[in-house]
Amino acid sequence: MLELIAEGLITTERIDESARRLLRAKFQIGLFDHPYVDVDVAIQTVGKAEFVKKGQIAQRKSIVLLKNQW
């Protein structure tokens, strides 16, 4: 990042804005209020078929075709 800033490819203002957006999102979902994971809940949740399926659907819906050369 330091090289990008030095080369003028990105501004410190842009980095600050990105950091603000990231921190805002973390505050909104409560990551600073409840920073620790309940291991038992995580074991039951991670990789659960229902969530994997929803994740795959979300990924497919987020695909954007920029140019179709076929």
LOKOLVO-453188 format. One record per residue (C-alpha): residue in three letters; z, x, y. Coordinates in nm, 3 decimals, padded with zeros to 5 digits. Each point is the difference from the previous one (the first is absolute). Example, Ala and Ser with C-alpha at 12.3 -4.5 7.8 and 13.67 -1.06 7.14 Angstrom:
! LOKOLVO-453188
('ALA'; (00.780; 01.230; -00.450))
('SER'; (-00.066; 00.137; 00.344))
***
This chain:
! LOKOLVO-453188
('MET'; (00.000; 00.000; 00.000))
('LEU'; (00.079; 00.282; 00.235))
('GLU'; (-00.355; 00.129; -00.040))
('LEU'; (-00.144; -00.345; 00.072))
('ILE'; (00.207; -00.025; 00.316))
('ALA'; (-00.097; 00.354; 00.106))
('GLU'; (-00.368; -00.081; -00.056))
('GLY'; (00.033; -00.322; 00.198))
('LEU'; (-00.099; -00.216; -00.297))
('ILE'; (00.321; -00.202; 00.021))
('THR'; (00.248; -00.053; 00.281))
('THR'; (00.376; 00.010; -00.017))
('GLU'; (-00.007; -00.352; 00.146))
('ARG'; (-00.198; -00.119; -00.303))
('ILE'; (00.249; 00.161; -00.237))
('ASP'; (00.289; -00.158; 00.192))
('GLU'; (-00.163; -00.344; -00.023))
('SER'; (-00.052; 00.039; -00.375))
('ALA'; (00.362; 00.108; -00.045))
('ARG'; (00.120; -00.301; 00.200))
('ARG'; (-00.206; -00.238; -00.214))
('LEU'; (00.131; 00.157; -00.321))
('LEU'; (00.363; -00.010; 00.114))
('ARG'; (-00.038; -00.359; 00.124))
('ALA'; (-00.128; -00.107; -00.341))
('LYS'; (00.287; 00.178; -00.175))
('PHE'; (00.254; -00.172; 00.226))
('GLN'; (-00.164; -00.338; -00.059))
('ILE'; (00.032; 00.028; -00.377))
('GLY'; (00.355; 00.132; 00.022))
('LEU'; (-00.048; 00.351; -00.136))
('PHE'; (00.260; 00.136; 00.237))
('ASP'; (00.249; -00.279; -00.076))
('HIS'; (-00.025; 00.039; -00.378))
('PRO'; (-00.138; 00.349; -00.066))
('TYR'; (00.108; 00.029; -00.364))
('VAL'; (-00.179; -00.137; -00.303))
('ASP'; (00.180; -00.204; -00.262))
('VAL'; (-00.110; 00.195; -00.307))
('ASP'; (00.048; -00.291; -00.241))
('VAL'; (-00.215; -00.231; 00.212))
('ALA'; (-00.264; 00.272; 00.044))
('ILE'; (-00.024; 00.055; -00.375))
('GLN'; (-00.060; -00.374; -00.051))
('THR'; (-00.248; -00.023; 00.290))
('VAL'; (-00.219; 00.312; -00.005))
('GLY'; (-00.312; -00.048; -00.209))
('LYS'; (00.067; -00.371; -00.058))
('ALA'; (-00.329; -00.158; -00.110))
('GLU'; (00.016; -00.271; 00.267))
('PHE'; (00.034; 00.256; 00.280))
('VAL'; (-00.266; 00.230; -00.144))
('LYS'; (-00.244; -00.292; -00.012))
('LYS'; (00.079; -00.100; 00.359))
('GLY'; (-00.043; 00.361; 00.110))
('GLN'; (-00.339; 00.024; -00.168))
('ILE'; (-00.111; -00.325; 00.165))
('ALA'; (00.115; 00.128; 00.341))
('GLN'; (-00.193; 00.325; -00.054))
('ARG'; (-00.319; -00.187; -00.094))
('LYS'; (00.031; -00.224; 00.306))
('SER'; (00.043; 00.301; 00.227))
('ILE'; (-00.328; 00.165; -00.103))
('VAL'; (-00.250; 00.017; 00.285))
('LEU'; (-00.367; 00.075; -00.061))
('LEU'; (-00.117; 00.217; 00.287))
('LYS'; (-00.363; 00.034; -00.105))
('ASN'; (-00.193; -00.132; -00.295))
('GLN'; (-00.297; 00.220; -00.084))
('TRP'; (-00.097; -00.161; -00.330))
***
